[in-house]
Amino acid sequence: MILTVTLNAAIDKRYVVDGFQVGEVNRVRECAYTPGGKGLNVSKPAAIAGAEVTATGFVGGHAGHYIEDALKPFGIKSDFYHMEQESRSCINIWDEKNHVQTEFLEPGFTVSEEDFVRFEEHFSGLVRRADVIAMSGSVPGGLDGTAYQRLVKICRDAGKKVILDTSGKLLEMGIEAKPTMIKPNLDEIRMLTGKQCDHMEDMVEAAKVVHEKGVEIVAVSLGGEGSFVVCGDGIFRARVPKIDAVNTVGCGDSMIAGFALGLSEGLSVEETLRKASAISAAAALREETGFFVKEDMERILPQIEIEKIS
């Protein structure tokens, strides 16, 4: 079972309007509500690929129940810790006429230390049944940089593989607990190491520094140029074919889903990187975030080039 962790889940609301006007009544032409948060964007592609997936984290109120209900069509089991306050909404307004995007992000509820301790107890029980844990994204108010560090330690103490995908202080402190894998972008790898990373050689050296601190797999995304992995088996570079991308939001989360699948299936790092790259590319072909079609992935998979560069 793959266990995903979304500590700051939300309802993502997308409104399409023709000519957004500040201070005026705007008629919405199209609207869509989906469960949001980086961890849930990992849950969906993992489930589409056929994995047994359980989603946990914090949800609250009627909005929280909506998030859980919206995961059911994907076959995702919900096992969240429930708060009394409402889960937040993230509103995205797309102006079709001017091609401008405006976002409103609600702050959401605050999680107390008492609530987090109770969640840790809940989480520990779920970890025992999981093969791989993937934790992603931001955290609610009330939690500090140690939040993921504490959760990663629970996973490692249970002897489980854990992927951490976050940023800033959460990532910096999280890697002190030695997660199995992280997937930083270039800005994050610069933050972690202080290296400029202007050239491929510098990027690899920076990833090696993090790997030597105890992170088994360091996967660095290069956007349209693919990605590379530094691990105990060597350094691997993935190149993806050129595609007509429709929506690249959440492609990194889809890649995390691919890595979680590979780790849970016991695949080699090379084959795991190939699968993760194919799922990420397939997700870019679809408008819905965190969604892909298996036929797209199966068509792209043999086109992924994996090179061992060291």
C-alpha positions as a Python dict, from the first residue, in 0.01 Angstrom:
ca = {
    (1, 'M'): (0, 0, 0),
    (2, 'I'): (116, 354, -81),
    (3, 'L'): (35, 604, 195),
    (4, 'T'): (18, 970, 90),
    (5, 'V'): (34, 1257, 338),
    (6, 'T'): (-134, 1594, 271),
    (7, 'L'): (-114, 1803, 585),
    (8, 'N'): (-266, 2111, 417),
    (9, 'A'): (-543, 1963, 197),
    (10, 'A'): (-786, 2196, 21),
    (11, 'I'): (-1068, 2218, -228),
    (12, 'D'): (-929, 2360, -552),
    (13, 'K'): (-1189, 2574, -729),
    (14, 'R'): (-1127, 2682, -1087),
    (15, 'Y'): (-1341, 2955, -1240),
    (16, 'V'): (-1324, 3046, -1610),
    (17, 'V'): (-1444, 3399, -1694),
    (18, 'D'): (-1438, 3622, -2002),
    (19, 'G'): (-1264, 3945, -1900),
    (20, 'F'): (-1213, 3948, -1520),
    (21, 'Q'): (-1300, 4290, -1372),
    (22, 'V'): (-1200, 4405, -1024),
    (23, 'G'): (-1490, 4562, -833),
    (24, 'E'): (-1755, 4429, -1072),
    (25, 'V'): (-1989, 4128, -1088),
    (26, 'N'): (-1812, 3857, -1291),
    (27, 'R'): (-2017, 3579, -1449),
    (28, 'V'): (-1842, 3241, -1432),
    (29, 'R'): (-1854, 3051, -1763),
    (30, 'E'): (-1713, 2723, -1629),
    (31, 'C'): (-1627, 2597, -1283),
    (32, 'A'): (-1461, 2284, -1146),
    (33, 'Y'): (-1404, 2164, -788),
    (34, 'T'): (-1131, 1908, -715),
    (35, 'P'): (-954, 1782, -401),
    (36, 'G'): (-628, 1975, -378),
    (37, 'G'): (-291, 1962, -209),
    (38, 'K'): (35, 1813, -336),
    (39, 'G'): (-10, 1484, -152),
    (40, 'L'): (-351, 1428, -313),
    (41, 'N'): (-195, 1504, -652),
    (42, 'V'): (34, 1206, -577),
    (43, 'S'): (-258, 986, -465),
    (44, 'K'): (-455, 1013, -789),
    (45, 'P'): (-188, 907, -1043),
    (46, 'A'): (-68, 628, -812),
    (47, 'A'): (-425, 493, -796),
    (48, 'I'): (-474, 531, -1173),
    (49, 'A'): (-159, 320, -1221),
    (50, 'G'): (-324, 43, -1019),
    (51, 'A'): (-172, 83, -673),
    (52, 'E'): (-361, 48, -347),
    (53, 'V'): (-354, 402, -206),
    (54, 'T'): (-453, 545, 132),
    (55, 'A'): (-457, 923, 182),
    (56, 'T'): (-405, 1085, 521),
    (57, 'G'): (-342, 1431, 665),
    (58, 'F'): (-576, 1693, 810),
    (59, 'V'): (-926, 1779, 686),
    (60, 'G'): (-1214, 1958, 856),
    (61, 'G'): (-1583, 2035, 839),
    (62, 'H'): (-1811, 1990, 539),
    (63, 'A'): (-1525, 2078, 305),
    (64, 'G'): (-1322, 1795, 453),
    (65, 'H'): (-1600, 1546, 383),
    (66, 'Y'): (-1617, 1677, 25),
    (67, 'I'): (-1244, 1612, -19),
    (68, 'E'): (-1285, 1254, 103),
    (69, 'D'): (-1589, 1190, -119),
    (70, 'A'): (-1408, 1327, -426),
    (71, 'L'): (-1129, 1070, -381),
    (72, 'K'): (-1367, 771, -389),
    (73, 'P'): (-1406, 753, -771),
    (74, 'F'): (-1030, 697, -794),
    (75, 'G'): (-1046, 406, -548),
    (76, 'I'): (-843, 602, -293),
    (77, 'K'): (-912, 517, 72),
    (78, 'S'): (-930, 819, 303),
    (79, 'D'): (-797, 796, 658),
    (80, 'F'): (-762, 1161, 760),
    (81, 'Y'): (-744, 1322, 1101),
    (82, 'H'): (-1055, 1541, 1134),
    (83, 'M'): (-1054, 1897, 1264),
    (84, 'E'): (-1367, 2089, 1366),
    (85, 'Q'): (-1281, 2392, 1149),
    (86, 'E'): (-1340, 2389, 773),
    (87, 'S'): (-1071, 2282, 527),
    (88, 'R'): (-948, 2568, 312),
    (89, 'S'): (-1029, 2647, -50),
    (90, 'C'): (-785, 2762, -318),
    (91, 'I'): (-956, 2963, -590),
    (92, 'N'): (-805, 2996, -938),
    (93, 'I'): (-969, 3246, -1174),
    (94, 'W'): (-874, 3204, -1539),
    (95, 'D'): (-952, 3501, -1762),
    (96, 'E'): (-1008, 3341, -2104),
    (97, 'K'): (-1016, 3678, -2283),
    (98, 'N'): (-690, 3823, -2148),
    (99, 'H'): (-514, 3493, -2066),
    (100, 'V'): (-446, 3607, -1710),
    (101, 'Q'): (-464, 3390, -1398),
    (102, 'T'): (-560, 3519, -1051),
    (103, 'E'): (-541, 3307, -736),
    (104, 'F'): (-697, 3338, -390),
    (105, 'L'): (-549, 3104, -129),
    (106, 'E'): (-733, 3072, 201),
    (107, 'P'): (-516, 3040, 515),
    (108, 'G'): (-703, 2735, 647),
    (109, 'F'): (-720, 2612, 1005),
    (110, 'T'): (-446, 2616, 1269),
    (111, 'V'): (-318, 2283, 1405),
    (112, 'S'): (-217, 2279, 1772),
    (113, 'E'): (68, 2073, 1914),
    (114, 'E'): (-193, 1857, 2087),
    (115, 'D'): (-365, 1788, 1754),
    (116, 'F'): (-34, 1706, 1588),
    (117, 'V'): (64, 1461, 1862),
    (118, 'R'): (-270, 1285, 1813),
    (119, 'F'): (-210, 1280, 1438),
    (120, 'E'): (134, 1124, 1493),
    (121, 'E'): (-34, 839, 1684),
    (122, 'H'): (-289, 797, 1404),
    (123, 'F'): (-13, 815, 1141),
    (124, 'S'): (203, 554, 1318),
    (125, 'G'): (-75, 296, 1281),
    (126, 'L'): (-109, 368, 908),
    (127, 'V'): (268, 349, 853),
    (128, 'R'): (279, -6, 986),
    (129, 'R'): (51, -117, 699),
    (130, 'A'): (227, 83, 425),
    (131, 'D'): (502, -20, 183),
    (132, 'V'): (596, 337, 86),
    (133, 'I'): (498, 673, 234),
    (134, 'A'): (493, 991, 22),
    (135, 'M'): (455, 1320, 207),
    (136, 'S'): (421, 1641, 10),
    (137, 'G'): (353, 2012, 22),
    (138, 'S'): (303, 2284, 281),
    (139, 'V'): (174, 2252, 637),
    (140, 'P'): (-113, 2427, 819),
    (141, 'G'): (-65, 2719, 1054),
    (142, 'G'): (59, 2619, 1397),
    (143, 'L'): (317, 2371, 1264),
    (144, 'D'): (685, 2457, 1219),
    (145, 'G'): (983, 2320, 1025),
    (146, 'T'): (1000, 2008, 1243),
    (147, 'A'): (661, 1872, 1124),
    (148, 'Y'): (790, 1652, 842),
    (149, 'Q'): (1107, 1573, 1034),
    (150, 'R'): (894, 1410, 1304),
    (151, 'L'): (685, 1216, 1052),
    (152, 'V'): (990, 1097, 856),
    (153, 'K'): (1142, 968, 1182),
    (154, 'I'): (825, 764, 1251),
    (155, 'C'): (859, 605, 904),
    (156, 'R'): (1231, 533, 939),
    (157, 'D'): (1188, 387, 1289),
    (158, 'A'): (926, 152, 1138),
    (159, 'G'): (1173, 49, 866),
    (160, 'K'): (960, 198, 585),
    (161, 'K'): (1061, 379, 266),
    (162, 'V'): (957, 744, 275),
    (163, 'I'): (959, 1016, 8),
    (164, 'L'): (965, 1381, 118),
    (165, 'D'): (863, 1650, -134),
    (166, 'T'): (848, 1994, 23),
    (167, 'S'): (1050, 2315, 31),
    (168, 'G'): (1222, 2574, 249),
    (169, 'K'): (1270, 2505, 620),
    (170, 'L'): (1040, 2200, 601),
    (171, 'L'): (1279, 2038, 350),
    (172, 'E'): (1595, 2159, 521),
    (173, 'M'): (1490, 2017, 858),
    (174, 'G'): (1314, 1716, 706),
    (175, 'I'): (1630, 1575, 547),
    (176, 'E'): (1794, 1566, 890),
    (177, 'A'): (1569, 1264, 957),
    (178, 'K'): (1710, 1097, 642),
    (179, 'P'): (1410, 1026, 419),
    (180, 'T'): (1462, 756, 155),
    (181, 'M'): (1413, 1006, -125),
    (182, 'I'): (1367, 1377, -199),
    (183, 'K'): (1292, 1553, -529),
    (184, 'P'): (1426, 1909, -509),
    (185, 'N'): (1418, 2153, -799),
    (186, 'L'): (1724, 2362, -880),
    (187, 'D'): (1633, 2645, -640),
    (188, 'E'): (1586, 2395, -357),
    (189, 'I'): (1914, 2212, -425),
    (190, 'R'): (2089, 2551, -424),
    (191, 'M'): (1925, 2635, -90),
    (192, 'L'): (2030, 2302, 62),
    (193, 'T'): (2393, 2317, -52),
    (194, 'G'): (2482, 2680, -121),
    (195, 'K'): (2608, 2582, -468),
    (196, 'Q'): (2524, 2787, -780),
    (197, 'C'): (2428, 2486, -996),
    (198, 'D'): (2466, 2674, -1326),
    (199, 'H'): (2598, 2365, -1506),
    (200, 'M'): (2505, 1996, -1505),
    (201, 'E'): (2829, 1903, -1330),
    (202, 'D'): (2753, 2149, -1047),
    (203, 'M'): (2397, 2013, -1011),
    (204, 'V'): (2525, 1656, -981),
    (205, 'E'): (2787, 1758, -723),
    (206, 'A'): (2519, 1938, -520),
    (207, 'A'): (2291, 1632, -530),
    (208, 'K'): (2587, 1419, -415),
    (209, 'V'): (2627, 1643, -109),
    (210, 'V'): (2265, 1577, -6),
    (211, 'H'): (2299, 1204, -83),
    (212, 'E'): (2608, 1184, 140),
    (213, 'K'): (2402, 1328, 428),
    (214, 'G'): (2197, 1009, 428),
    (215, 'V'): (1926, 1058, 165),
    (216, 'E'): (1938, 738, -43),
    (217, 'I'): (1783, 880, -363),
    (218, 'V'): (1811, 1245, -470),
    (219, 'A'): (1603, 1309, -784),
    (220, 'V'): (1645, 1654, -939),
    (221, 'S'): (1389, 1780, -1189),
    (222, 'L'): (1518, 1970, -1494),
    (223, 'G'): (1175, 2060, -1635),
    (224, 'G'): (1149, 1991, -2007),
    (225, 'E'): (1507, 1862, -2002),
    (226, 'G'): (1405, 1561, -1792),
    (227, 'S'): (1570, 1479, -1460),
    (228, 'F'): (1860, 1300, -1298),
    (229, 'V'): (1903, 1078, -992),
    (230, 'V'): (2197, 1039, -756),
    (231, 'C'): (2184, 718, -552),
    (232, 'G'): (2397, 430, -425),
    (233, 'D'): (2378, 256, -766),
    (234, 'G'): (2522, 556, -949),
    (235, 'I'): (2399, 864, -1133),
    (236, 'F'): (2121, 830, -1390),
    (237, 'R'): (1993, 1089, -1640),
    (238, 'A'): (1640, 1067, -1785),
    (239, 'R'): (1546, 1238, -2112),
    (240, 'V'): (1182, 1261, -2215),
    (241, 'P'): (1045, 1296, -2570),
    (242, 'K'): (903, 1629, -2681),
    (243, 'I'): (530, 1642, -2614),
    (244, 'D'): (250, 1894, -2669),
    (245, 'A'): (196, 1978, -2302),
    (246, 'V'): (-152, 2094, -2201),
    (247, 'N'): (-99, 2142, -1826),
    (248, 'T'): (236, 2104, -1646),
    (249, 'V'): (94, 2190, -1300),
    (250, 'G'): (127, 1884, -1079),
    (251, 'C'): (366, 1698, -1311),
    (252, 'G'): (621, 1689, -1030),
    (253, 'D'): (360, 1528, -805),
    (254, 'S'): (287, 1271, -1075),
    (255, 'M'): (660, 1197, -1088),
    (256, 'I'): (657, 1137, -711),
    (257, 'A'): (370, 890, -767),
    (258, 'G'): (588, 707, -1020),
    (259, 'F'): (878, 686, -775),
    (260, 'A'): (643, 559, -502),
    (261, 'L'): (515, 292, -742),
    (262, 'G'): (866, 184, -836),
    (263, 'L'): (980, 164, -474),
    (264, 'S'): (671, -32, -373),
    (265, 'E'): (718, -275, -664),
    (266, 'G'): (1089, -328, -590),
    (267, 'L'): (1201, -195, -930),
    (268, 'S'): (1559, -87, -994),
    (269, 'V'): (1636, 285, -973),
    (270, 'E'): (1674, 292, -1352),
    (271, 'E'): (1329, 139, -1414),
    (272, 'T'): (1173, 349, -1138),
    (273, 'L'): (1310, 666, -1301),
    (274, 'R'): (1174, 552, -1639),
    (275, 'K'): (826, 489, -1496),
    (276, 'A'): (820, 816, -1300),
    (277, 'S'): (928, 1014, -1608),
    (278, 'A'): (662, 851, -1828),
    (279, 'I'): (381, 916, -1578),
    (280, 'S'): (491, 1279, -1537),
    (281, 'A'): (499, 1332, -1915),
    (282, 'A'): (159, 1161, -1958),
    (283, 'A'): (11, 1390, -1690),
    (284, 'A'): (122, 1696, -1889),
    (285, 'L'): (-102, 1585, -2177),
    (286, 'R'): (-421, 1625, -1970),
    (287, 'E'): (-592, 1937, -1842),
    (288, 'E'): (-686, 1795, -1500),
    (289, 'T'): (-407, 1823, -1242),
    (290, 'G'): (-288, 1490, -1100),
    (291, 'F'): (-446, 1286, -1377),
    (292, 'F'): (-312, 1078, -1665),
    (293, 'V'): (-433, 813, -1907),
    (294, 'K'): (-252, 478, -1891),
    (295, 'E'): (-241, 448, -2271),
    (296, 'D'): (-44, 776, -2288),
    (297, 'M'): (201, 651, -2026),
    (298, 'E'): (248, 315, -2201),
    (299, 'R'): (314, 491, -2532),
    (300, 'I'): (571, 729, -2379),
    (301, 'L'): (746, 469, -2158),
    (302, 'P'): (966, 311, -2430),
    (303, 'Q'): (1062, 659, -2553),
    (304, 'I'): (1219, 758, -2221),
    (305, 'E'): (1599, 748, -2250),
    (306, 'I'): (1789, 653, -1933),
    (307, 'E'): (2166, 705, -1932),
    (308, 'K'): (2400, 603, -1652),
    (309, 'I'): (2647, 891, -1637),
    (310, 'S'): (2855, 766, -1344),
}
